[in-house]
């Protein structure tokens, strides 16, 4: 007997389609797992520091998390005229059971013009989700390429508090 989970779906995934978005969520989960290692429940605040990039801030448990989901925030923090500005400030929901990661929201104001244009260019919800999650996908590639990691790194400042 063949289990349904081993069956290959008929048809292909088209970019900017719902099926394509689900494939992007799965890809983001894999990339995020590479960057973060295994997610544990509870709150976690960490900073990954590498020589070729800004410090990368991770806050895990930023919103309600449940048994099979984990919310986290990935961002850079910049000093702007006496105040700290988080940008791109991505809020990501990780679905551990489905092995998917979805950007739920991002900063209202961006320092980078390309992110401002990306934010303004889409009207449909599906297109907005594509834009946010493609940004995460490309940013995760960049972060790993630069050497960021949150798993057993010497350059990691860590504070962990179980909830």
N, CA, C and O of each residue as an XYZ file, in Angstrom:
652
protein
N       0.835     -1.174      0.000
C       0.000      0.000      0.000
C       0.884      1.243      0.000
O       1.845      1.322      0.765
N       0.567      2.200     -0.843
C       1.340      3.422     -0.942
C       0.653      4.503     -0.111
O      -0.544      4.752     -0.258
N       1.418      5.129      0.748
C       0.881      6.212      1.564
C       0.676      7.453      0.700
O       1.468      7.729     -0.200
N      -0.392      8.198      0.981
C      -0.666      9.411      0.212
C       0.459     10.416      0.308
O       0.660     11.198     -0.621
N       1.202     10.421      1.408
C       2.262     11.413      1.574
C       3.440     11.161      0.634
O       4.283     12.039      0.449
N       3.503      9.954      0.034
C       4.587      9.651     -0.893
C       4.190      9.847     -2.347
O       5.005      9.636     -3.245
N       2.965     10.243     -2.588
C       2.496     10.407     -3.954
C       2.951     11.758     -4.509
O       2.890     12.770     -3.811
N       3.397     11.773     -5.734
C       3.811     13.003     -6.403
C       2.577     13.639     -7.022
O       1.843     12.974     -7.753
N       2.331     14.942     -6.738
C       1.134     15.569     -7.288
C       1.223     15.705     -8.800
O       2.303     15.917     -9.350
N       0.100     15.584     -9.457
C       0.037     15.786    -10.903
C       0.039     17.285    -11.173
O      -0.603     18.045    -10.449
N       0.739     17.709    -12.186
C       0.796     19.131    -12.523
C       2.044     19.768    -11.950
O       2.787     19.138    -11.196
N       2.269     21.004    -12.306
C       3.453     21.693    -11.812
C       3.051     22.968    -11.083
O       1.917     23.436    -11.186
N       4.002     23.513    -10.350
C       3.759     24.699     -9.544
C       4.118     25.930    -10.363
O       5.231     26.036    -10.877
N       3.189     26.847    -10.483
C       3.414     28.084    -11.238
C       3.800     29.211    -10.287
O       3.258     29.312     -9.186
N       4.730     30.055    -10.708
C       5.062     31.221     -9.883
C       3.830     32.100     -9.671
O       2.970     32.205    -10.546
N       3.758     32.717     -8.517
C       2.687     33.618     -8.122
C       1.317     32.942     -8.075
O       0.283     33.605     -8.157
N       1.325     31.615     -7.944
C       0.080     30.874     -7.742
C       0.033     30.446     -6.278
O       1.031     30.545     -5.564
N      -1.130     29.970     -5.836
C      -1.247     29.502     -4.464
C      -0.323     28.303     -4.220
O       0.355     28.239     -3.194
N      -0.297     27.353     -5.166
C       0.584     26.192     -5.032
C       2.047     26.599     -4.993
O       2.836     26.043     -4.230
N       2.401     27.569     -5.817
C       3.769     28.078     -5.814
C       4.114     28.752     -4.498
O       5.243     28.637     -4.019
N       3.155     29.452     -3.910
C       3.374     30.098     -2.623
C       3.618     29.057     -1.532
O       4.474     29.250     -0.669
N       2.874     27.963     -1.566
C       3.088     26.901     -0.582
C       4.489     26.287     -0.738
O       5.137     25.957      0.255
N       4.945     26.138     -1.975
C       6.301     25.634     -2.221
C       7.345     26.630     -1.697
O       8.380     26.227     -1.168
N       7.073     27.909     -1.844
C       7.971     28.938     -1.322
C       8.019     28.884      0.205
O       9.093     29.025      0.788
N       6.875     28.682      0.861
C       6.842     28.528      2.319
C       7.715     27.345      2.750
O       8.450     27.434      3.733
N       7.628     26.256      2.016
C       8.431     25.073      2.337
C       9.921     25.370      2.157
O      10.736     24.990      2.997
N      10.272     26.040      1.074
C      11.659     26.419      0.834
C      12.176     27.341      1.944
O      13.306     27.185      2.406
N      11.353     28.295      2.366
C      11.753     29.201      3.445
C      11.969     28.449      4.750
O      12.865     28.795      5.520
N      11.162     27.430      5.008
C      11.338     26.612      6.208
C      12.701     25.920      6.189
O      13.413     25.914      7.193
N      13.053     25.349      5.062
C      14.338     24.647      4.939
C      15.493     25.617      5.141
O      16.441     25.308      5.863
N      15.424     26.785      4.510
C      16.488     27.788      4.646
C      16.565     28.315      6.071
O      17.656     28.498      6.611
N      15.414     28.556      6.678
C      15.373     29.053      8.050
C      15.936     28.012      9.011
O      16.635     28.364      9.960
N      15.642     26.744      8.778
C      16.185     25.670      9.610
C      17.705     25.630      9.527
O      18.383     25.357     10.518
N      18.231     25.901      8.349
C      19.686     25.940      8.179
C      20.293     27.076      8.998
O      21.354     26.914      9.599
N      19.625     28.215      9.020
C      20.109     29.384      9.750
C      19.930     29.228     11.266
O      20.814     29.597     12.039
N      18.784     28.681     11.686
C      18.431     28.647     13.104
C      18.733     27.342     13.807
O      18.835     27.318     15.034
N      18.879     26.267     13.072
C      18.964     24.966     13.723
C      17.574     24.542     14.150
O      16.590     24.979     13.553
N      17.469     23.715     15.154
C      16.159     23.232     15.601
C      15.503     24.262     16.509
O      16.094     24.693     17.499
N      14.279     24.655     16.170
C      13.542     25.594     17.004
C      13.021     24.897     18.241
O      12.447     23.811     18.159
N      13.223     25.521     19.383
C      12.676     25.000     20.627
C      11.562     25.929     21.088
O      11.536     27.101     20.712
N      10.649     25.418     21.892
C       9.588     26.274     22.407
C      10.168     27.214     23.450
O      11.238     26.963     24.004
N       9.462     28.276     23.706
C       9.921     29.253     24.676
C      10.440     30.495     23.991
O      10.527     30.568     22.766
N      10.781     31.465     24.810
C      11.285     32.723     24.266
C      12.798     32.655     24.108
O      13.503     32.048     24.913
N      13.267     33.289     23.059
C      14.703     33.329     22.780
C      15.019     34.665     22.130
O      14.334     35.091     21.200
N      16.041     35.311     22.613
C      16.572     36.523     21.981
C      18.035     36.252     21.703
O      18.788     35.860     22.595
N      18.436     36.465     20.451
C      19.810     36.181     20.070
C      20.259     37.167     18.997
O      19.444     37.743     18.277
N      21.570     37.346     18.910
C      22.157     38.188     17.886
C      23.283     37.399     17.234
O      24.174     36.891     17.914
N      23.235     37.303     15.911
C      24.308     36.667     15.147
C      25.199     37.782     14.608
O      24.730     38.710     13.950
N      26.487     37.669     14.901
C      27.445     38.687     14.472
C      28.454     38.044     13.535
O      29.078     37.037     13.868
N      28.604     38.644     12.354
C      29.631     38.185     11.423
C      30.324     39.413     10.838
O      29.781     40.517     10.893
N      31.508     39.228     10.285
C      32.334     40.359      9.860
C      31.815     41.060      8.613
O      32.095     42.245      8.429
N      31.075     40.379      7.755
C      30.656     40.953      6.472
C      29.242     41.513      6.439
O      28.724     41.812      5.363
N      28.603     41.660      7.610
C      27.216     42.105      7.600
C      26.875     42.754      8.935
O      27.659     42.694      9.882
N      25.697     43.377      9.004
C      25.191     43.950     10.234
C      24.819     42.829     11.203
O      24.552     41.710     10.764
N      24.795     43.101     12.502
C      24.295     42.101     13.452
C      22.840     41.757     13.136
O      22.016     42.642     12.907
N      22.544     40.480     13.129
C      21.207     39.980     12.828
C      20.518     39.605     14.128
O      21.027     38.792     14.899
N      19.355     40.205     14.368
C      18.618     39.983     15.609
C      17.505     38.968     15.381
O      16.771     39.032     14.395
N      17.400     38.034     16.316
C      16.347     37.021     16.314
C      15.598     37.122     17.629
O      16.201     37.102     18.702
N      14.291     37.228     17.540
C      13.435     37.148     18.717
C      12.438     36.041     18.437
O      11.642     36.136     17.502
N      12.479     35.012     19.230
C      11.575     33.876     19.059
C      10.489     33.975     20.115
O      10.759     34.283     21.276
N       9.271     33.712     19.704
C       8.149     33.781     20.631
C       7.587     35.183     20.732
O       7.069     35.568     21.780
N       7.680     35.970     19.636
C       7.223     37.357     19.655
C       5.710     37.478     19.683
O       5.195     38.537     20.041
N       4.993     36.453     19.326
C       3.522     36.484     19.360
C       3.049     35.148     19.906
O       3.855     34.329     20.349
N       1.773     34.937     19.874
C       1.243     33.671     20.385
C       1.780     32.507     19.574
O       1.685     32.488     18.347
N       2.339     31.547     20.270
C       2.800     30.318     19.637
C       1.972     29.174     20.199
O       1.513     29.219     21.341
N       1.795     28.173     19.398
C       1.030     27.005     19.817
C       1.921     25.772     19.687
O       3.118     25.876     19.418
N       1.325     24.631     19.878
C       2.088     23.385     19.877
C       2.864     23.172     18.578
O       4.017     22.744     18.613
N       2.253     23.462     17.450
C       2.890     23.186     16.165
C       3.337     24.440     15.419
O       3.785     24.355     14.275
N       3.219     25.594     16.057
C       3.664     26.833     15.409
C       4.630     27.581     16.320
O       4.590     27.446     17.543
N       5.483     28.358     15.707
C       6.415     29.204     16.447
C       6.511     30.531     15.717
O       6.731     30.558     14.506
N       6.350     31.623     16.432
C       6.492     32.946     15.838
C       7.866     33.498     16.170
O       8.363     33.349     17.287
N       8.465     34.135     15.186
C       9.760     34.739     15.414
C       9.899     36.009     14.599
O       9.129     36.271     13.674
N      10.895     36.786     14.964
C      11.184     38.051     14.292
C      12.658     38.035     13.905
O      13.518     37.709     14.722
N      12.943     38.388     12.653
C      14.312     38.541     12.153
C      14.469     39.976     11.677
O      13.622     40.485     10.943
N      15.546     40.629     12.091
C      15.720     42.021     11.686
C      17.151     42.488     11.907
O      17.922     41.870     12.642
N      17.479     43.579     11.261
C      18.638     44.386     11.611
C      18.096     45.531     12.467
O      16.925     45.890     12.349
N      18.934     46.102     13.321
C      18.543     47.261     14.118
C      19.516     48.391     13.809
O      20.729     48.235     13.954
N      18.973     49.537     13.379
C      19.775     50.699     13.017
C      19.492     51.837     13.988
O      18.368     51.990     14.466
N      20.520     52.636     14.278
C      20.342     53.850     15.070
C      20.009     54.993     14.129
O      20.818     55.362     13.278
N      18.825     55.548     14.282
C      18.358     56.651     13.451
C      17.982     57.819     14.355
O      16.990     57.749     15.079
N      18.753     58.871     14.318
C      18.464     60.111     15.042
C      18.012     59.825     16.476
O      16.920     60.223     16.882
N      18.853     59.140     17.226
C      18.572     58.906     18.628
C      17.594     57.801     18.949
O      17.339     57.548     20.126
N      17.033     57.131     17.960
C      16.132     56.012     18.224
C      16.556     54.804     17.392
O      17.248     54.936     16.383
N      16.130     53.641     17.833
C      16.472     52.416     17.111
C      15.355     52.051     16.150
O      14.176     52.084     16.502
N      15.747     51.700     14.924
C      14.809     51.337     13.870
C      15.092     49.906     13.431
O      16.218     49.587     13.049
N      14.083     49.043     13.483
C      14.211     47.660     13.023
C      13.788     47.603     11.562
O      12.689     48.031     11.211
N      14.665     47.071     10.710
C      14.363     46.974      9.284
C      15.184     45.826      8.698
O      16.398     45.825      8.902
N      14.631     44.873      8.005
C      13.279     44.798      7.464
C      12.221     44.323      8.448
O      11.034     44.359      8.125
N      12.610     43.884      9.630
C      11.665     43.550     10.689
C      10.598     42.563     10.229
O       9.404     42.861     10.253
N      11.047     41.388      9.811
C      10.139     40.344      9.335
C       9.597     39.528     10.505
O      10.360     39.028     11.331
N       8.283     39.398     10.566
C       7.634     38.537     11.545
C       7.227     37.266     10.810
O       6.423     37.300      9.878
N       7.791     36.157     11.240
C       7.644     34.885     10.535
C       6.916     33.894     11.428
O       7.227     33.767     12.612
N       5.956     33.201     10.862
C       5.308     32.093     11.559
C       5.837     30.804     10.960
O       5.774     30.590      9.749
N       6.363     29.940     11.836
C       6.891     28.647     11.427
C       5.868     27.585     11.800
O       5.457     27.476     12.955
N       5.466     26.804     10.800
C       4.529     25.692     11.007
C       5.364     24.419     11.048
O       5.708     23.853     10.011
N       5.685     23.979     12.262
C       6.590     22.836     12.414
C       5.994     21.550     11.860
O       6.713     20.744     11.269
N       4.707     21.345     12.036
C       4.092     20.109     11.558
C       4.052     20.051     10.033
O       4.243     18.980      9.457
N       3.810     21.166      9.378
C       3.749     21.213      7.913
C       5.113     21.510      7.290
O       5.268     21.422      6.072
N       6.101     21.862      8.118
C       7.457     22.213      7.666
C       7.398     23.376      6.662
O       7.919     23.294      5.550
N       6.742     24.461      7.101
C       6.603     25.668      6.285
C       6.887     26.886      7.149
O       6.708     26.855      8.366
N       7.335     27.967      6.501
C       7.568     29.241      7.184
C       7.003     30.354      6.319
O       7.275     30.424      5.120
N       6.213     31.224      6.937
C       5.499     32.281      6.214
C       5.773     33.625      6.872
O       5.673     33.751      8.092
N       6.117     34.632      6.071
C       6.231     35.995      6.586
C       4.819     36.514      6.801
O       4.041     36.617      5.853
N       4.490     36.838      8.037
C       3.156     37.350      8.368
C       3.093     38.869      8.203
O       2.067     39.418      7.801
N       4.203     39.538      8.517
C       4.245     40.993      8.362
C       5.695     41.448      8.316
O       6.612     40.698      8.651
N       5.879     42.692      7.894
C       7.210     43.291      7.893
C       7.080     44.752      8.267
O       5.972     45.263      8.434
N       8.218     45.428      8.399
C       8.243     46.807      8.887
C       7.310     47.700      8.076
O       7.164     47.531      6.866
N       6.684     48.650      8.760
C       5.812     49.606      8.082
C       6.624     50.605      7.266
O       6.159     51.104      6.242
N       7.830     50.892      7.722
C       8.719     51.838      7.038
C      10.044     51.154      6.783
O      10.597     50.513      7.677
N      10.562     51.286      5.560
C      11.830     50.657      5.197
C      12.875     51.711      4.875
O      12.557     52.780      4.354
N      14.118     51.401      5.188
C      15.236     52.282      4.865
C      15.685     52.078      3.421
O      16.259     52.989      2.825
N      15.439     50.926      2.860
C      15.934     50.566      1.527
C      14.842     50.799      0.482
O      13.717     50.328      0.646
N      15.168     51.521     -0.585
C      14.177     51.868     -1.614
C      13.559     50.648     -2.294
O      12.371     50.662     -2.613
N      14.344     49.593     -2.520
C      13.804     48.397     -3.183
C      12.686     47.772     -2.341
O      11.697     47.290     -2.893
N      12.834     47.775     -1.018
C      11.782     47.231     -0.156
C      10.552     48.128     -0.156
O       9.425     47.635     -0.112
N      10.759     49.448     -0.207
C       9.626     50.373     -0.298
C       8.828     50.134     -1.566
O       7.598     50.093     -1.533
N       9.524     49.975     -2.686
C       8.847     49.742     -3.969
C       8.131     48.403     -3.980
O       7.013     48.296     -4.485
N       8.776     47.374     -3.422
C       8.169     46.044     -3.361
C       6.885     46.092     -2.535
O       5.885     45.471     -2.894
N       6.921     46.819     -1.449
C       5.758     46.920     -0.571
C       4.578     47.602     -1.270
O       3.428     47.207     -1.076
N       4.860     48.615     -2.074
C       3.806     49.401     -2.723
C       3.290     48.797     -4.031
O       2.223     49.186     -4.505
N       4.019     47.868     -4.612
C       3.718     47.456     -5.984
C       2.609     46.413     -6.126
O       2.177     46.146     -7.248
N       2.139     45.819     -5.042
C       1.155     44.751     -5.167
C      -0.120     45.082     -4.415
O      -0.078     45.561     -3.281
N      -1.261     44.822     -5.056
C      -2.549     45.103     -4.446
C      -3.260     43.869     -3.926
O      -3.914     43.917     -2.884
N      -3.135     42.748     -4.659
C      -3.819     41.510     -4.248
C      -3.087     40.851     -3.088
O      -1.862     40.928     -2.997
N      -3.832     40.207     -2.208
C      -3.234     39.542     -1.046
C      -2.222     38.476     -1.467
O      -1.148     38.386     -0.872
N      -2.538     37.678     -2.468
C      -1.619     36.646     -2.934
C      -0.302     37.268     -3.400
O       0.770     36.738     -3.109
N      -0.378     38.378     -4.115
C       0.832     39.057     -4.587
C       1.637     39.644     -3.433
O       2.867     39.605     -3.452
N       0.950     40.188     -2.430
C       1.657     40.728     -1.266
C       2.380     39.615     -0.510
O       3.508     39.801     -0.053
N       1.731     38.463     -0.380
C       2.384     37.330      0.291
C       3.587     36.846     -0.504
O       4.620     36.503      0.071
N       3.454     36.817     -1.831
C       4.585     36.444     -2.677
C       5.751     37.404     -2.453
O       6.891     36.968     -2.287
N       5.473     38.694     -2.448
C       6.527     39.697     -2.285
C       7.247     39.521     -0.948
O       8.476     39.483     -0.909
N       6.494     39.413      0.143
C       7.108     39.261      1.472
C       7.935     37.989      1.564
O       9.039     38.003      2.108
N       7.414     36.897      1.039
C       8.097     35.617      1.191
C       9.250     35.443      0.213
O      10.212     34.740      0.524
N       9.179     36.058     -0.949
C      10.341     36.067     -1.851
C      11.464     36.889     -1.226
O      12.637     36.533     -1.339
N      11.104     37.984     -0.572
C      12.110     38.792      0.114
C      12.790     37.956      1.193
O      14.016     37.977      1.303
N      12.013     37.220      1.991
C      12.597     36.354      3.020
C      13.509     35.317      2.393
O      14.616     35.096      2.884
N      13.072     34.679      1.323
C      13.869     33.650      0.661
C      15.229     34.190      0.225
O      16.263     33.573      0.482
N      15.217     35.338     -0.431
C      16.474     35.926     -0.912
C      17.331     36.415      0.251
O      18.556     36.300      0.207
N      16.701     36.957      1.289
C      17.451     37.434      2.443
C      18.083     36.268      3.195
O      19.218     36.384      3.657
N      17.373     35.147      3.327
C      17.950     33.972      3.987
C      19.166     33.459      3.222
O      20.168     33.081      3.831
N      19.085     33.445      1.883
C      20.256     33.060      1.081
C      21.430     33.977      1.395
O      22.552     33.513      1.600
N      21.170     35.275      1.429
C      22.205     36.271      1.708
C      22.802     36.070      3.106
O      24.022     36.096      3.271
N      21.944     35.869      4.107
C      22.414     35.717      5.487
C      23.307     34.504      5.655
O      24.343     34.580      6.316
N      22.915     33.391      5.066
C      23.724     32.171      5.157
C      25.044     32.361      4.411
O      26.096     31.925      4.880
N      24.986     33.012      3.248
C      26.196     33.284      2.466
C      27.172     34.157      3.255
O      28.385     33.969      3.154
N      26.665     35.100      4.030
C      27.511     35.992      4.831
C      28.074     35.302      6.069
O      29.030     35.790      6.672
N      27.486     34.169      6.449
C      28.001     33.432      7.600
C      27.179     33.546      8.861
O      27.631     33.133      9.929
N      25.978     34.096      8.765
C      25.114     34.172      9.952
C      24.636     32.772     10.327
O      24.388     31.930      9.464
N      24.514     32.544     11.627
C      23.977     31.280     12.133
C      23.580     31.478     13.586
O      24.196     32.263     14.307
N      22.558     30.769     14.006
C      22.096     30.835     15.385
C      22.235     29.479     16.075
O      21.585     29.240     17.093
N      23.059     28.602     15.545
C      23.224     27.287     16.147
C      24.677     27.084     16.571
O      25.567     26.981     15.726
N      24.910     27.027     17.874
C      26.214     26.773     18.474
C      27.330     27.642     17.889
O      28.429     27.144     17.644
N      27.072     28.903     17.668
C      28.069     29.801     17.095
C      28.808     30.555     18.188
O      28.202     30.969     19.177
N      30.109     30.736     18.019
C      30.880     31.507     18.981
C      30.502     32.988     18.918
O      30.663     33.709     19.903
N      30.003     33.443     17.774
C      29.674     34.856     17.614
C      28.227     35.153     17.966
O      27.649     36.129     17.487
N      27.649     34.310     18.803
C      26.224     34.416     19.114
C      26.042     34.914     20.541
O      26.560     34.319     21.486
N      25.310     35.999     20.687
C      24.907     36.461     22.004
C      23.518     35.894     22.245
O      22.626     36.072     21.415
N      23.319     35.207     23.381
C      22.113     34.427     23.549
C      21.476     34.693     24.910
O      22.174     34.840     25.914
N      20.174     34.753     24.933
C      19.410     34.843     26.171
C      18.193     33.954     25.993
O      17.369     34.219     25.117
N      18.054     32.909     26.796
C      16.973     31.936     26.611
C      16.165     31.842     27.903
O      16.720     31.648     28.984
N      14.860     31.980     27.773
C      13.973     31.850     28.934
C      12.806     30.955     28.525
O      12.030     31.316     27.640
N      12.679     29.835     29.138
C      11.558     28.923     28.850
C      10.264     29.546     29.347
O      10.224     30.166     30.409
N       9.207     29.370     28.561
C       7.891     29.912     28.926
C       7.121     28.853     29.686
O       5.984     29.089     30.094
